Amino acid sequence: MPLLGLAVACAAPGERGPDFALAPSALPNLGLMAGASVPLDRGPAERRHWRAEARFIDQFLDDKAIADNGLEPAGDWTQLELGLRRDGPIEDRLRWSWRAGLVGFEARGEPNMIDEPGKYFGVYFGFGRFVDFGHGFSFGPEASVLVASGEEDPFVMVPQLTWGLRWAPQRKAE
C-alpha cells in the first residue's frame, strides 16, 4: 500500500477525497474485496473524474461450499489490482464507473476457470453502476475481466463480479 500513500500525497486538493470499498467477490471463487481510491484531477463535480485505486481480493470459498459439481475443490485465490477509475458526475445519484489497470493474482490448489495453479500478471478492465444513498455511501455491482499470463499458462481470461459498498467520508449528507 505504499503506492496508495504516494497517490494520497499527490491527490488533487478540493472537496473530493479518498473513498473506501468493501464487497463480496465472486468468480472464480467466492470471497471479499477491499479497496481504496483517491482523486487525481481537480474540477467541478459536474464532470466525470479520474481516481487512482488499489483493490485487494481474497476468494477463500470454493463453489463446493454451495453445491458439489464432482470436481476437486479449488484452492484460495488472492489478487491485487492497481489502476485508474473514472466515475460519473458526483451530483448524479445513479452513476457509471469504468476501471482499468494492472493485476497480479495467485491461484492455489485446483483453480476454477484456469488450468494451472500459480502466479499470474496482466491487466483488468471493468465497469460498475452505483447509486448514492446518503452520508457518502454508494451501493452497486461491478463486472471486470482479467487478462493475464502465468508461468504454466500463457493466456487466461477470467470474469469477476463484486457487489458492495463505497464510502466517501468527505461527502456531505444531502
QUIBEL-V619427 format. One line per field, one symbol per residue. psi: psi as a letter, one per 40 degrees, with the letter a starting at -180 (. if undefined). Layout:
psi: ???
This chain:
psi: eddddddddeihiaehaiiiihiihihdaiaihhiiiiieiiaieeiiiiihihhhhhhehiedddiheeiihiiihiihhhaihhiihdehdhiiiiiiaiihihhibgiieidiiahiiaiiiiiihihhfifehihiihhihhhiiidehehihhiiiihaiihgdehii.
